[in-house]
Amino acid sequence: MPYLDAITGPAMGRRYSLDADQYILGRHPDCGIVLESGSVSRQHAKLVKNGIHYLLEDLKSRNGTFVNGRLIG
């Protein structure tokens, strides 16, 4: 099963199992993956399954979304 590992911030060390086709990541408690950090927007990004891969889309977050240090939105 695919997973997402938190490598920094308050959730560091936590592993999120990815068993759904889509997740909203953010601070809001209704998000599929809740990230409790002041730099994370209420609804920050969307993770969508595309075949065997997942695509990450910024949801117009205030601080942007980064992948491997690169701003994606």
N, C-alpha and C positions, 0 to 999 in steps of 0.2 A: 504494500500500500504506500502511495506517495505521502510525503510529510513536509512540513515547513518547520525549520528550527529557528528559534529566536536566538541571535548571537550577541545582541547588545540590549541595553535598556532594562526596565523593570522585569520583563519576561525572560531575560537571558537564561538559557538552559532549558526552556520549555519547548516541547515538541508538539506540533499540531498535526494530527492525522487528517489527510485530505481525502475524504470519502464521498464528498458531494461534487457536483459539477460546477458550482459557483459559490464564492464566499465574498462577503463584504468585510473589509478589515477597517477597524477604527476604534475609537474610545466608547462609542455608544453601546450600552449593554445588549441591544438587539442585534449587533453585528455577529456574524458567524465566527470571526476571530477577533476577540477584544484585546486591544493593545493599550494598556493604561500608561500613557505617557503624555505630558503636556505638549509635546511636539507633534502628536498625532491628532488629526481632525476627527470629529465625531464619525463621519463616514469618509475615510481617507483614500482607500483604494479597493479595486475589485479584482479578484483572482478567478479566472474562468478556465475551465478545462477545455482543451482543444486537441482531441485525439489522445495521445499519450503525454502531451505537454500541458502546462498551465501558462496562461498569459496574464500579465499584471497590468492593470490600467489605473492611472491616477484619477481620482474623482474630484478634480479641481481643489485639491487639498491646499491649505494655507502654506505649508512648508515644502510641498512637493514630495515626490516619491522617488527614492533612489534604489538602484540595483547595482551591487558591486561598486558603490561609490559614484555611479553615474546617474544624473537626473533624468528620469523618464517622463516627468510631468509635474 
